[in-house]
Structure formats: structure tokens, C-alpha cells
Amino acid sequence: MTIRDRLEQVVAEPPVVFGEPMETPDGATVITVARGGGFGRPARPVGVFVIHEGRAHWTPAVDANRIAQLGEWIGLLTGVIAALAVLRRPPWPDLRHRG
């Protein structure tokens, strides 16, 4: 996927907010991209375009907190299912022979 394709994809899903281009000391230009929240919700970062020496590079934003929270929920759900499996007796009668 080229930068042009990615830019067209991002623009096709409104509302998209582009930040002011910022120059870095090494000569790169950084343009931030966010999805507008609307109705009082803050904009959510999508990523940045970095333009350096005539080449553009797209870097998506990664929300590490959301990924960590998903892992915690999966662990909690696994623990609850395991506890229920251990604590709950099967619905059929106990067929073990006790001598």
C-alpha cells in the first residue's frame, strides 16, 4: 500500500483532522492525523505522516493502554471460566465406585 493509497483511505472515512506540519531539526516534516470525535468527544490519534528527503512514511498510532486492558479482560475471563469449570459439578450422577 502506497502513501497515496493510505491517504485516500484515511480521507475517505470522515472526519479526519490533519495537524499543522512541524519541521524537525534533521529536516523531516511531521504531520499528525486524528479522527475527529465530535459532540464533545476528543479527537482520537490515528498516526503521523513523516516526510524526509522527499519520501513519505506513515506511522500508525498504537494505544498501548487499550491493548493492555484487552489482555487484562481476557485473563479475567479465562480465570472466571476456569473457576466455574472447577467448582461446578457435572449435571450427571457420580459414577465412581467407593469401596
C-alpha distance (Angstrom), angle and dihedral (degrees) to the residues before:
residue distance angle dihedral
M1 . . .
T2 3.78 . .
I3 3.77 125.9 .
R4 3.81 89.6 -109.7
D5 3.84 90.6 54.3
R6 3.80 91.0 48.3
L7 3.81 91.7 47.8
E8 3.81 90.9 50.9
Q9 3.80 90.2 48.7
V10 3.81 92.4 50.2
V11 3.81 92.9 46.7
A12 3.82 92.2 47.5
E13 3.83 90.9 63.8
P14 3.82 103.9 63.5
P15 2.94 141.9 -123.8
V16 3.80 99.9 48.1
V17 3.79 122.2 163.5
F18 3.80 120.4 -156.5
G19 3.79 117.3 -159.8
E20 3.78 126.9 -137.1
P21 3.82 112.5 -77.7
M22 3.81 110.6 -104.2
E23 3.81 124.4 -157.5
T24 3.80 117.7 -141.4
P25 3.82 124.0 -151.9
D26 3.83 91.4 -105.9
G27 3.83 91.4 58.1
A28 3.80 99.2 -101.0
T29 3.79 121.4 136.0
V30 3.82 117.1 -140.7
I31 3.81 121.8 -160.6
T32 3.79 117.5 -174.5
V33 3.80 120.7 -145.6
A34 3.81 125.1 -158.0
R35 3.77 137.3 170.0
G36 3.79 111.9 -119.7
G37 3.77 112.1 -119.3
G38 3.80 99.8 -159.6
F39 3.81 127.1 -170.3
G40 3.80 92.7 58.8
R41 3.81 95.7 -50.7
P42 3.80 116.3 126.2
A43 3.78 121.6 -113.8
R44 3.81 114.6 -94.6
P45 3.83 116.5 -134.1
V46 3.80 114.4 -117.5
G47 3.80 101.3 178.0
V48 3.79 145.0 -79.6
F49 3.78 137.1 -86.6
V50 3.81 112.4 -139.2
I51 3.80 116.0 -163.7
H52 3.81 114.0 -167.4
E53 3.81 128.4 162.6
G54 3.82 92.1 -10.8
R55 3.81 94.9 -52.2
A56 3.79 124.6 108.3
H57 3.79 123.4 -147.7
W58 3.82 127.1 -169.9
T59 3.80 117.6 -145.5
P60 3.83 115.3 -174.5
A61 3.79 119.6 -141.8
V62 3.80 114.4 -114.8
D63 3.79 120.1 -156.1
A64 3.80 102.4 -146.3
N65 3.81 91.7 -177.0
R66 3.80 91.7 58.4
I67 3.81 91.3 48.9
A68 3.83 91.0 48.8
Q69 3.80 91.7 48.0
L70 3.81 90.7 50.9
G71 3.81 89.2 52.8
E72 3.80 91.1 50.3
W73 3.81 92.1 50.5
I74 3.80 91.7 49.0
G75 3.82 90.5 49.9
L76 3.80 91.9 48.4
L77 3.79 92.3 48.3
T78 3.81 90.8 48.5
G79 3.81 90.8 50.8
V80 3.80 92.9 49.6
I81 3.81 92.5 48.7
A82 3.81 91.5 47.6
A83 3.81 92.0 48.4
L84 3.79 91.5 49.6
A85 3.80 91.1 48.7
V86 3.80 91.9 51.8
L87 3.81 98.0 41.8
R88 3.78 99.6 42.1
R89 3.76 117.9 82.2
P90 3.78 117.6 -138.8
P91 3.83 115.9 -100.2
W92 3.82 93.7 -119.5
P93 3.84 122.9 82.2
D94 3.78 122.6 -90.1
L95 3.84 106.5 -95.5
R96 3.81 99.1 -175.7
H97 3.80 117.1 124.0
R98 3.78 114.0 -124.3
G99 3.72 111.9 -161.8
